[in-house]
Amino acid sequence: MELLRSHLSRVRIPEPTNRIYKEECCISFDSPKSEGGLFVDMNTFIAFGKDFVVWNYEKTRNPVYLHIRETQVLPSEDRPSKKPTRLAIGLEGGFDNSEPKYEQSYQLVILPDFVTLPFPSVELPEKVRLAVDAVILNVSAEKKEQVASWTADSKVISKHAMQLEQLENGIIISPSGWKCEKCDKTDNLWLNLTDGSILCGRKNWDGSGGNDHAVNHYMQTGYPLAVKLGTITADLDAADVFSYEEDEAVLDPLLAQHLQHFGIDFSSLQK
């Protein structure tokens, strides 16, 4: 328990704006039903399978994870199986099409030695109990994205999001009054998430829009991700993030962290 207490500063209690990934590894297809279960980083709330959780620890030095496992509940052997009496599925007398049931179990895991602690437990620090309860009770980001995909084109997580380089250049972005660094444009502006440059978007076929300064900056530097200023609000799911290398709108699960690097308090911004 003392080991966990020594890492309390690396445990965060999710806020309403945080996206919590807990159904599938962000790199592989591992899920809580996989043999190794799923590990949720209790600082970033991003999930990893057993083959990738050490990689995340080595990259972020976040040591505390919620380990989620789902084990199939087998039917009782004492329960008599009913022989179908009619050619039907899911109807009385027909074939049983009920989906298998799973039982969830949780424990805390501290890397790099995979020290395990039971959950729930009254011996855990209150901050940890609150953080884990919030992760378990909140709707997963995967489900939110699934719902969003019913009404809009589905976006995927950018391959650059998890290991995006951010320069320590001291740039702090003001909450308003933005202007392109290369011209006088004050709308259609994009913040490069690597170096904090604010540049205008692409020029449209009719001459409207920007002057291509943001995409030209990518061509010169290779810095791939940018977020459109004016779309950042407390609901980060609504922010427009674009990957120039992937040439499409993408999701950035670490957007809050990437914005905070440049001093942006997204919770106070409005469209």
C-alpha positions in Angstrom: 0.0 0.0 0.0 2.9 2.4 0.7 4.1 1.8 -2.9 0.7 3.0 -4.1 0.8 6.0 -1.8 4.1 7.0 -3.2 2.6 7.3 -6.6 -0.6 9.2 -5.7 0.6 12.3 -7.7 0.3 10.2 -10.8 -3.3 9.2 -10.2 -6.0 11.5 -11.5 -9.7 11.6 -10.8 -11.5 11.9 -14.2 -13.2 15.1 -15.0 -16.5 15.3 -17.0 -14.5 16.4 -20.1 -12.0 13.4 -19.9 -12.5 10.6 -22.4 -12.1 7.2 -20.7 -10.9 4.3 -22.8 -11.7 1.0 -21.1 -13.0 -1.4 -23.8 -10.1 -1.9 -26.2 -6.3 -1.4 -26.3 -5.5 1.8 -28.2 -2.8 -0.2 -30.1 -4.0 -3.7 -30.4 -7.4 -5.4 -30.4 -7.0 -6.6 -26.8 -10.0 -6.1 -24.5 -11.0 -7.1 -21.0 -12.0 -10.4 -22.4 -8.5 -11.1 -23.7 -6.3 -13.5 -21.7 -4.2 -10.7 -20.2 -7.2 -8.3 -19.7 -6.9 -4.6 -20.2 -4.9 -2.0 -18.3 -6.3 1.6 -17.9 -3.7 4.2 -17.3 -5.0 6.1 -14.2 -3.4 9.3 -15.4 -4.4 9.5 -19.0 -7.4 7.0 -19.0 -6.1 5.3 -22.1 -6.3 1.5 -22.2 -3.5 -0.9 -23.1 -3.3 -4.7 -23.5 -0.7 -6.6 -21.6 1.8 -6.5 -24.5 1.8 -2.7 -24.6 1.3 -1.5 -21.1 5.0 -1.7 -20.3 5.7 0.3 -23.5 3.3 3.0 -22.1 4.9 3.0 -18.7 8.4 3.4 -20.2 7.1 6.3 -22.3 5.0 8.1 -19.7 6.3 6.8 -16.4 2.7 6.5 -15.3 2.9 3.5 -12.9 -0.7 3.0 -11.7 -3.2 1.1 -13.8 -6.7 -0.3 -13.3 -6.6 -3.9 -14.6 -10.0 -5.0 -16.0 -10.9 -8.6 -16.8 -14.1 -10.1 -18.1 -14.5 -13.8 -17.5 -17.3 -15.8 -19.2 -19.9 -17.2 -16.8 -20.6 -20.8 -17.8 -24.1 -22.2 -17.4 -24.6 -24.3 -14.4 -24.2 -28.0 -15.1 -27.3 -28.6 -12.9 -29.4 -26.6 -15.2 -31.1 -28.9 -17.7 -30.7 -28.0 -21.4 -33.9 -27.7 -23.3 -34.1 -29.6 -26.6 -35.5 -27.4 -29.4 -39.0 -28.4 -30.4 -39.4 -25.9 -33.3 -37.2 -24.5 -36.0 -36.8 -21.0 -34.6 -34.1 -18.9 -32.9 -34.7 -16.9 -29.7 -38.4 -18.0 -29.5 -40.0 -20.3 -27.0 -39.2 -23.9 -28.0 -36.6 -22.8 -30.4 -32.8 -22.6 -30.4 -31.2 -20.4 -27.6 -29.4 -17.4 -29.1 -28.7 -15.7 -25.8 -25.2 -14.0 -25.7 -22.7 -15.4 -23.2 -22.6 -13.5 -19.9 -19.4 -12.1 -18.5 -18.3 -11.2 -15.0 -16.0 -8.2 -14.5 -13.2 -8.1 -12.0 -10.9 -5.3 -11.1 -7.5 -4.9 -9.4 -4.9 -2.1 -9.3 -1.5 -2.9 -10.9 1.6 -0.9 -10.2 4.4 -1.1 -12.8 7.1 -1.9 -13.6 6.9 -5.0 -11.3 3.1 -5.6 -11.8 2.4 -5.3 -8.0 -1.3 -6.0 -7.6 -3.8 -4.6 -5.1 -7.4 -5.7 -4.8 -10.3 -3.5 -5.7 -12.6 -2.7 -4.1 -10.8 -2.3 -0.8 -11.4 0.1 2.1 -7.6 0.2 2.6 -7.0 2.0 -0.6 -6.4 5.8 -0.4 -9.6 7.8 -1.0 -8.2 9.5 -4.1 -7.6 6.1 -5.7 -11.1 4.8 -4.8 -12.7 7.9 -6.2 -10.6 7.7 -9.4 -11.3 4.0 -10.0 -15.1 4.4 -9.3 -15.3 7.2 -11.8 -13.5 5.1 -14.5 -15.8 2.2 -13.9 -19.0 4.2 -13.7 -18.4 6.6 -16.6 -19.5 5.8 -20.2 -16.5 4.7 -22.1 -15.0 6.8 -24.9 -15.5 3.9 -27.2 -19.2 3.9 -26.7 -19.4 7.7 -27.1 -17.5 7.5 -30.3 -19.8 4.7 -31.5 -22.8 6.9 -30.9 -21.2 9.8 -32.6 -20.4 7.6 -35.7 -24.1 7.1 -36.2 -24.6 10.7 -37.0 -21.2 11.7 -38.4 -18.3 10.3 -40.3 -16.2 8.1 -38.0 -12.8 9.4 -37.0 -9.9 7.2 -35.9 -7.2 7.9 -33.4 -4.2 9.5 -35.1 -1.1 7.3 -35.1 0.8 10.4 -33.9 -1.4 11.2 -30.9 0.2 8.8 -28.4 3.8 9.8 -28.9 3.5 13.4 -30.2 6.6 15.5 -29.8 5.9 18.8 -28.1 8.7 21.4 -28.1 9.7 23.0 -24.8 9.8 26.5 -26.5 8.0 28.4 -23.8 5.0 29.3 -26.0 1.8 30.1 -24.1 -1.4 30.6 -26.2 -3.8 33.3 -25.2 -7.5 32.5 -24.9 -8.4 35.0 -27.7 -7.1 37.5 -30.2 -5.4 35.0 -32.5 -3.8 35.9 -35.8 -1.9 33.9 -38.4 1.8 34.3 -37.9 2.4 34.6 -41.6 -0.5 36.9 -42.7 -3.3 39.0 -41.3 -5.9 36.2 -41.2 -7.9 36.1 -37.9 -10.2 33.2 -38.8 -9.7 29.6 -40.0 -6.7 29.3 -37.7 -4.9 26.1 -36.7 -2.7 25.5 -33.7 0.2 23.2 -34.4 0.4 20.8 -31.4 4.1 20.3 -31.7 5.5 23.8 -31.7 2.5 26.0 -30.9 2.4 27.9 -34.2 -0.8 29.6 -35.1 -1.3 29.5 -38.9 -4.2 29.9 -41.3 -5.9 26.9 -43.1 -6.1 25.9 -46.7 -7.2 28.1 -49.5 -10.5 27.1 -51.1 -10.9 26.7 -54.9 -12.8 30.0 -55.0 -10.0 31.9 -53.2 -11.8 32.0 -49.9 -10.5 30.3 -46.7 -6.9 30.7 -45.6 -3.5 31.0 -47.4 -2.2 27.5 -46.8 0.2 28.6 -44.2 -0.6 25.7 -41.7 -0.2 23.0 -44.3 3.0 24.6 -45.7 4.4 24.7 -42.1 3.8 20.9 -41.9 5.6 20.5 -45.3 8.6 22.4 -43.9 8.7 20.8 -40.4 6.9 17.5 -40.5 4.9 18.4 -37.4 1.7 16.4 -38.1 -1.2 17.4 -35.8 -3.1 20.7 -35.5 -6.3 21.7 -33.8 -8.6 24.4 -35.2 -8.9 27.3 -32.9 -12.5 28.2 -32.2 -13.5 24.5 -31.9 -11.9 23.9 -28.5 -14.5 23.8 -25.7 -15.0 21.9 -22.5 -16.4 19.2 -24.8 -13.1 18.1 -26.4 -14.9 15.6 -28.5 -16.1 18.5 -30.6 -12.7 19.9 -31.3 -11.4 19.6 -34.9 -8.1 17.9 -35.0 -6.4 17.3 -38.3 -3.4 15.1 -39.2 -1.5 16.4 -42.2 0.4 13.2 -42.8 -2.7 11.0 -42.6 -4.6 13.7 -44.5 -7.8 13.4 -42.5 -9.7 14.6 -39.4 -8.6 12.5 -36.5 -9.1 11.9 -32.8 -6.5 12.8 -30.2 -7.1 11.1 -26.9 -4.4 13.2 -25.3 -5.7 16.5 -26.6 -6.3 18.0 -23.1 -2.6 17.2 -22.2 -1.4 18.6 -25.6 -3.3 21.8 -25.1 -2.1 22.3 -21.5 1.4 22.1 -22.8 0.7 25.5 -24.3 -1.2 26.9 -21.3 -4.6 26.4 -22.8 -7.4 25.9 -20.2 -9.9 24.2 -22.6 -12.7 24.1 -20.0 -13.1 27.9 -20.1 -13.2 28.2 -23.9 -16.4 28.5 -26.0 -17.1 28.4 -29.7 
